[in-house]
Amino acid sequence: PAISEIVFSNHFPLFISIPFAIVIGLLLGFIIAPLGASLINVHKGFNLYNIGFSAGMVGLVFVSIFRSFGYVPKTQLIWTSGNNSSLGIFLYSLFIIILGLGYFMNEKSFKNYPNLLKHSGQLMSDFIQLEGFGLSLINMGICGILATSYILLIDGQLNGPTISGIYTIAGFSLFGKHPKNILPIFFGVLIGSLLKVFYINDPGIQLAALFGTALAPIAGKYGWIWGIVAGFVHSSVVLNVGYLHGGLNLYNNGFAAGLSAAVLIPIIELLKSGRLPVDKTK
């Protein structure tokens, strides 16, 4: 989006905006990897969407510079509905096939799946390396079915944004997510919708539940209660950070999850340890 904003902003003629956008794109691509390697220390690996967090930081700086020159990016919501039956059949079929492939590759059994559920999911957790490809595919199928069912059960909509969230859960089911650590996030967002001003099937909240599973390692390491708290907090944070990057970071939930984890992890560790932190700088 940052590139598109420069090219189509009408602030410059195309012979200036296109080369400028290319330069900015190269710069963003160059800095995002080292920035991600550094910012992982902020949330200690409890945000699976670390690059989304890094992109949010870059977007914050980028948009701040834009606004200082008087340009304010405009955001828009494109949200389709009414396709749950056809898309639901497609998704369930896809994930059942993936589950079946994993079942056959895992000696036609779910053997050792409880071992996979014992992993916290904290970065880096490569389930293929840790538990094998077959078991990882089983986990992908199960998580995909759960994510699809969640959207349908809350009377949400299967469309581009939500399917991208479902696919992201499925993808990260090979790299940190499993039913035991994503379900608490869903429940946290659900509880938030009962107590806060938004509804569970609002577009932003549907996405908060799906992409908020970036915080799954919190539930995996510290338990269901803290996973629910993480989902509850994230559902509020994600609705208020989009302004910071003006919508130029597509991984808004990754950015919000990084901020949520950065605040929650020190608090959780303090309460778990039962000791007050010592200031070693004195």
VENBEL-V20502 format. One record per run of one state. SS is the DSSP state (helix for helix, strand for strand, loop for the rest). FROM is the first residue (numbers start at 0). TO is the last residue. If there is no record, write none. Layout:
ss-><SS/SS>
from-><FROM/FROM>
to-><TO/TO>
//
This chain:
ss-><loop/helix/loop/helix/loop/helix/loop/helix/loop/helix/loop/helix/loop/helix/loop/helix/loop/helix/loop/helix/loop/helix/loop/helix/loop/helix/loop>
from-><0/1/7/13/43/49/68/83/105/112/117/126/131/132/153/159/172/178/195/202/222/223/237/241/245/251/273>
to-><0/6/12/42/48/67/82/104/111/116/125/130/131/152/158/171/177/194/201/221/222/236/240/244/250/272/281>
//
